[in-house]
Amino acid sequence: MISLHDAKMLADASPAVLEELMQAACEVRRAHWGDTVTYSRKVFVPLTNMCRDTCAYCTFVKHPDHPEATIMSPDQVLAVARRGEAAGCKELLFSLGEKPELRYEKARKALNMLGHDSLVTYLAEMCQLVLDETSLLPHVNAGTLADDEIDQLRPVSASMGMMLETISKRLTKKGEAHYACPDKVPLQRLRTLERTGQKSVPFTTGLLIGIGETWEERIEALFAINEAHRQYGHIQEVIIQNFQRKPDIAMANHPEPTLDDMLLTLAVARLMLSPTISIQAPPNLHKRHADYLAAGINDWGGISPVTIDYINPQHEWPQIDRLAQASAEAGLTLQERLTVYPAYLKKPQQFLDEKLVSRATAMARADGLARHQVAGGTQ
């Protein structure tokens, strides 16, 4: 593994050093993950696009006065869930803005109309609906969470996630990416990592690179994630996601990270983090995503045959068979996994609520990957 100090010294790594790091990262992947690269076949449900944060790079969030601002009804949630189920999806991912009811009266009233005072309680109800009416496993990306909110969601979600993004306080200042975003204060996100660890929640987190952070801040974020995992063992996967310019955001002219920047970050993440943590990079956010395999990734993340990437709507999911081909060309075999990784399925009493154990284990084969592998996709 690379130490924190040594990792910080790699900001200007030469092409030769980058190549050495990538080779070392692939050796770590091979030793722990073998010759398998995975993905999760999932359906995405954007429960609400209202949020109290106003990140300078976000195109997903709509102000409550915007005509496209919405909270999905139970019927709408169920309709999308059933489309995913029919297409062979195993996971339903709820994406949503963070706590809009704490900032906007219109969001509060919309939740009240649905019988709720908070978005988290409504999310818990929708997770239960999915469990009652479909065969899918819910995963929730609900952002920062208090202890009682985790307690509400844990019995009805197989896993949870929240991108740490960065630990840079500097980016919360005026003119920076996280200005006036109370849920993006690093301390709040680190507390969520700790709380979910204390409650043994299989958890996804990650970095958003290229939003103005320094290399040192990026490395410190990876270190913080690894420290949480070292203490609690609950970090299933870390996503290394590259910032993407969009025409309707405040950072529309901000430079995107280069491919080499992505490759260096991926390789160093693989060498810094525990080998038990899966390293993932979104395949729809770079044309040369197949190169990520040479930097040590072992997972492509969630790919949907029925719904778009609502966070990056201009970037279509790649065909799953194309990912299989790219993986094969790199000497790897693409396999479908569940939202709960195999290592966590081996300890269901610790990492899953008892109501979810039978469903999750029945969906897995002996090695913990999806029992029913579905070929191809429709995107």
N, C-alpha and C positions, 0 to 999 in steps of 0.2 A: 504494500500500500504506500501511497505518497503522503508525506506529512503535510500539515497545514503550511508550514514554512516553505517547503520545497514546491508545493503547488502554487503558492503566490509568486514564485520566481519564474513561472512559465508563461507569463503574459506575452512575451515576445519570442516564443519558441520558434526556432528555425525549422524549415521544412524537414530536415533530417531528424531533429528532435521530435517533431510531430509524428513522423513515421514510426519512430521507436516507441512513442507513447501509445499509438494506435495498435501496434503489434502486441505490446504488453497488455493492453486492455482486452484484446481478443483472447489472449492466453487466460486471463482471469475469467472471461465469459465461458470459454471452453471447459475450464476446470470445474466451474460450478453449475453451468446451465447446459453443458454438452453441445450438441450440434442442432439444437432446436431453437427456433425463434417463434414467438407466439403473438397472438392478437386476440382481442375480444370482439365477438360479433354482437353488436349492441344496437339498441334503438334509443335515440336521444329525445328527451321530453323537456323543452324549455318552459318550465312551470310558470315563470314570470320573467319578463325582461325589464321590470322596474327594479331600481337599486338605489340605495342611499349614497353610494360611491359614484364618483365621476372620473374614472381613470382616463388619462389623456390618450390611451391607445385603444379604447373599447368602442366597438361599433354595435355590440349586442344590446347594451342598455338604452332604454327609451325613457325620457321624462314622462311622468304621468299625464301631462297635457298633450303628448304626442299622439297622433291618431293610431299609431301602431302599438302603443303601450297596452299590455294585456296581462291577465292572469288566466291560465287555462282552467276550464271547468272540469269536473270529474269525468263527464262524458267525453270531452276532448282528450283527456289523458288516456282514458281507456281505449279510445279509437286508435290512437297512435300505438299504444302498447300491443294491441291485437294485430296491427300491421306488422310490427316487429316480430311477434310470436309466429305469425304465418310465414315469415321469411327466414325462420330458423335462428332468430336471435335468442341468446340466453340471458342477456343483461339489459336492464333498462336504466339509463343514466339520467337522473334529474339534474338539469342545470338551471340556475336561477340567480337573480340578483340578490344582494345581501340586504336584508332587513329594510325594505323600502317603507314599511309602515312606521318606522321610527322617524322618518323625515317628511313624508308626504301624506296629507289628509286623504287624497284620492286613493292611495294605496290602502290605507286603513279601512276606508269605506268599502273598497272592493273585497277585502278579506272578510269584513263584517257580513257582507252579503252572502259569503260562502260559509258563514257560521264560525269564523275564527278571528282571534285578536292578533295572532302572529303568523308570519309566513312559515315558521318551523312547525307549528302544530298542524297547519294545512298540509305541509309536505309529508308529515308523518301519516296523516290520513290517506294521502294519495299513495304512499308506499304500501299501506295496508290494502288499499283497493287493488293494486297491482298483484299483491300476494294472493288475495282472495279470488281474483277473476282471471288470472293468467298463470303460466308456468315460469314466468321470468323472475330473475333475482334483481331487486332494486339496488342501485348504487347512487349515493347522493353527493353532489358537490354544493354544499350549503355555505361554504365560506367559514368565517370565524364562528365558533360555537362555545357557549357556556356549558358547564357541567350538566345542568338540567336539560338543556337542549340535546346534548349527546345522549342522555338517558332516554329521551323521547324517541330518538331516531334509531338507536342501536337495535331494538327488538324487531324493527321492520325494514332494516337495510342490511344487506350482506357485507357491504363495505362502504367507506366514506372517502372523500377526498377534498383537498384544498391546496391550491398552488401557493407555496410560500412566496414565490416570485423573486423576492429579494429581501435582504435584511438591512438595506440601506435606509436610514432615517433621513438622509439627505434628499431622497426622492419624494419626501412628503412636503418639501418646501414649495412655495409659490413658483409656478413655471415648470415644475417637474412632474413626472408621470403620475405620482400618487398624491398630488396636492388636493386637500379637502376630501380625503378618502379615509374616514375613521376606521374602516375595516382593513385597510392596508398598512396601518401602523405595525411595524415589524413585531413589537412585543405582543400584540394581540394575536398575530398569526402563530408565533412561537408558543404562546400559551395553548392554542388549539392543538398543536402538535403534541404538547405534553399531556393535555387532558385526554385526548383520544388514546394516547399510549397508556395512561393510567387505567383506562377502561377497556384495554385490549381490543381496539377497533382496527381491523385490517385497513390500512390507510395508504392513500396515494397523495403525493405532494410533488413539488418540482420547482424549477426555475424558469422565469421568463427572461430570456437574455436579449440584450440590445435595447433596453428601455432607458439607458442612461447610467447604468451601474458600472463601476470599475471592475477590472479583473479581480482585484483583491476582495471587493464586496461579493462578487460571485462565488469565490472560493470560500469565504466565510459563511455564506448561505449553505453551501454543500456541507461544510463542517458542522453547522448547527443541526442539519437534518440527520447527519450520521450520529451525532451525540444523542439525539432523541431516540434513534433506533437502538443505539448501544445500551441505553437504559431500559427501553420497553420492548424492543423487538417487534414493533408493529408496522413499520414502514414496508409495505409490499413493493412499491415501485416509486421511482423518481423520474419525472418527465423533464426533459430538457427541450423547451419550446422556444423557437425563435420568433422575435417580434416581427410582425408583418405590417407594412404601411397599408392604409386604407384611405380612400378619398374623403371620408366624412369624419375624420378624427382630428384631434388637436395636434397629433404627432404625424400628420400626413406627409411631412417632408423630412421626417427623422430617418437617418440611415438605418438600413437593416443589417443584421450581422452577416458576415460572409460565410461561405461554406467552410473555409478553414477555421473560422471562429467556432462554428458548430462542432466540427470534428475535434478540435482541441478541447472544448468544454466537455463533450461526450467522453472522450478518452480519459481526461482527468477525473471526471465524475466516477467512471468505472474503477479507476485506480484509488480514489479517495474513499468511496463508500464501501460499506460491508458487501462482500460478494453475494450475500443473500438477498440484497435489494435488487430488484429488476430495474434495468435502465431502458427508458423508452423515449422515442422521439416521433413526433407526428409525421406521417409520411405524406400528408397532403400540403405541407407548408414549404416544401422545397423540391424543385424539379429533380435534383440529384440526391433524393433521399436514400437511394440504394447505397450510396457511399457511406451512410451512417453505419451500415453493418461492419465496415472495416474499422470503425472506431469503437466497437465493443458492445453495441446495443444488443439486447436479446428480446425486445418486444416492440411491436408497432402500435400498441395502444388499442383504443376502441375504434372500430370501423363499422359503419352502418350501411346495410344494403337498402335502407328505406328512408332515412332522414339525413339532412345535410349537416355540416358542421356549423351550428348556429353562431359560434363564436368567431369563426372565419368563413362566412358564407360564400365568399368568392373563390374558395379553394375546395374543389370537389375531392371526395374520397377516391383513392386509386382502386382499380379493380383488385379484388382479393387474389385472383389468379395471377395478376401481374406481380403482386408482392411475393407470391409463392415462387414465381419464376426468378425474381431477383434474389430471393433467399437461396434458392437452389444453386444459382450461379456463384454464390458466395460460399457454397458448401454446407448450407444450412437447410433444415426442413421446417416449413411453416406449419404450425399447429394451432388449433383454436383452444383457448383457455376460458375459464370462467372469471367472473369478477373477483372471486376469492382465489388467490394463488395456491398451488398444491401444498406448499409448506404450511399454510394456515388451515387448510382442510384436514391436515394430519392432527391438528389440535383443536377440533371443533368446540370442545367444551370451554376452551379458553377464549377463542376468537369469534365465536358465533353465538348469537342468542339461540336458546334451545328450540325455539319455534322454526328456525331457519336451517337447523342442522340436517334434518332428513331430506329437505329439498335440495340443498347444495350438494350433499354427498351422493344423492341419487343421480345427479347430473354429471358426476365425474367418473372417469374410468380409474383403473388401479393406480396410474401415475399422477392422478390429480387433475389432468387436463380434461377438456370437454368430452363426454362419452360419445356424443353424436357430432361428428365433424361435418360441416356443411361446406361444400365446394362452391367457389365463385361468389359473385355479388352482382347487384343490378345497377350500381352507380356507374 
